[in-house]
Amino acid sequence: MAELAERYGTPLHVLDEEHVRDTCRTYRRALPGAEIAYAAKAFLCRGLVGRLREEGFGLDVCSAGELAPAALAGMPGERIILHGTRSRRTNCARRCAWAWAGSCRTTRPKSPGWPR
């Protein structure tokens, strides 16, 4: 790791591709036929999105910053779940349209102006 940090600088995030793929396959075997989505807020980069896509996973995203790597790595829109907490439905719908996200889920805020 020290050699990698010296070569690429820090902070440096290193993922074990075999472990990522094995974990995806373990989930797939445990939940056959289920829609499985990785929470992008945990960690996201285009390389990881590509591996998740190849393993049949979707992505759970909540911001344009999480949508961008998904789009750049070719994640199909129907496998993107865009959710927003305390977002107006119109903003969420607009982001879904921009990203071609397959679904949009919101948590209803306790604030004035939310459509009843």
C-alpha positions as CSV (number, residue, x, y, z in Angstrom):
1,M,0.0,0.0,0.0
2,A,2.8,2.4,0.8
3,E,4.1,2.0,-2.8
4,L,0.7,2.7,-4.2
5,A,0.3,5.8,-2.0
6,E,3.7,7.0,-3.1
7,R,2.9,6.4,-6.7
8,Y,-0.6,7.8,-6.8
9,G,-0.7,10.1,-3.8
10,T,-3.2,10.1,-0.9
11,P,-6.0,9.8,-0.1
12,L,-6.0,6.6,-2.1
13,H,-9.0,4.2,-2.4
14,V,-8.1,0.7,-3.4
15,L,-10.7,-2.0,-4.1
16,D,-10.2,-5.7,-4.6
17,E,-12.1,-6.4,-7.8
18,E,-12.4,-10.1,-7.0
19,H,-13.9,-9.3,-3.6
20,V,-16.4,-6.8,-5.1
21,R,-17.5,-9.4,-7.7
22,D,-17.7,-12.2,-5.2
23,T,-19.8,-10.1,-2.9
24,C,-22.2,-9.2,-5.7
25,R,-22.6,-12.8,-6.6
26,T,-23.2,-13.8,-3.0
27,Y,-26.1,-11.3,-2.9
28,R,-27.4,-12.5,-6.3
29,R,-27.5,-16.1,-5.1
30,A,-29.1,-15.1,-1.8
31,L,-31.8,-13.0,-3.5
32,P,-32.5,-14.6,-6.9
33,G,-34.7,-12.4,-9.1
34,A,-34.6,-9.4,-6.7
35,E,-33.7,-5.9,-7.8
36,I,-30.4,-5.2,-5.9
37,A,-29.0,-1.7,-5.9
38,Y,-25.7,-0.5,-4.4
39,A,-26.0,2.7,-2.3
40,A,-23.8,5.1,-4.2
41,K,-23.3,7.3,-1.1
42,A,-21.1,4.5,0.4
43,F,-18.4,5.0,-2.3
44,L,-18.6,5.5,-6.0
45,C,-16.3,5.8,-9.0
46,R,-16.7,4.8,-12.6
47,G,-14.7,1.6,-12.2
48,L,-16.9,0.4,-9.5
49,V,-20.1,1.3,-11.4
50,G,-18.8,-0.7,-14.4
51,R,-18.3,-3.8,-12.2
52,L,-21.7,-3.4,-10.6
53,R,-23.3,-3.0,-14.0
54,E,-21.5,-6.2,-15.2
55,E,-22.8,-8.1,-12.2
56,G,-26.4,-7.0,-12.8
57,F,-26.7,-4.6,-9.9
58,G,-28.5,-1.2,-10.0
59,L,-27.5,2.0,-8.2
60,D,-29.3,3.9,-5.5
61,V,-28.3,7.6,-6.0
62,C,-29.5,10.9,-4.5
63,S,-27.5,13.6,-6.2
64,A,-26.2,14.8,-9.5
65,G,-22.7,14.0,-8.2
66,E,-23.8,10.4,-7.9
67,L,-25.6,10.3,-11.2
68,A,-22.6,11.6,-13.2
69,P,-20.3,8.6,-12.6
70,A,-23.3,6.3,-13.2
71,A,-24.0,7.9,-16.6
72,L,-20.3,8.1,-17.6
73,A,-19.8,4.4,-16.8
74,G,-22.9,3.4,-18.8
75,M,-25.3,2.3,-16.1
76,P,-28.6,1.8,-17.8
77,G,-31.2,4.3,-16.6
78,E,-33.7,1.5,-15.7
79,R,-31.2,0.3,-13.1
80,I,-30.8,3.7,-11.4
81,I,-33.0,4.5,-8.4
82,L,-33.0,8.2,-7.7
83,H,-34.3,9.1,-4.3
84,G,-34.5,12.3,-2.5
85,T,-35.1,13.1,1.2
86,R,-36.8,16.4,1.8
87,S,-37.0,17.1,-1.9
88,R,-40.0,18.4,-3.8
89,R,-41.4,15.9,-6.1
90,T,-40.9,18.2,-9.1
91,N,-37.2,18.5,-8.4
92,C,-36.9,14.7,-8.1
93,A,-38.9,14.2,-11.3
94,R,-36.7,16.7,-13.2
95,R,-33.5,14.9,-12.0
96,C,-35.1,11.5,-13.1
97,A,-35.8,12.9,-16.5
98,W,-32.3,14.2,-16.9
99,A,-30.7,10.9,-15.8
100,W,-33.2,8.6,-17.5
101,A,-33.5,7.0,-14.1
102,G,-35.8,4.1,-13.9
103,S,-37.5,5.2,-10.7
104,C,-37.7,8.0,-8.4
105,R,-38.5,7.7,-4.7
106,T,-38.9,10.4,-2.2
107,T,-39.4,10.8,1.6
108,R,-42.2,13.2,2.4
109,P,-40.8,16.1,4.4
110,K,-42.8,17.8,7.2
111,S,-42.5,21.2,5.6
112,P,-45.0,23.7,4.1
113,G,-45.4,23.6,0.4
114,W,-45.3,19.8,-0.1
115,P,-48.2,18.7,-2.3
116,R,-50.9,17.0,-0.3
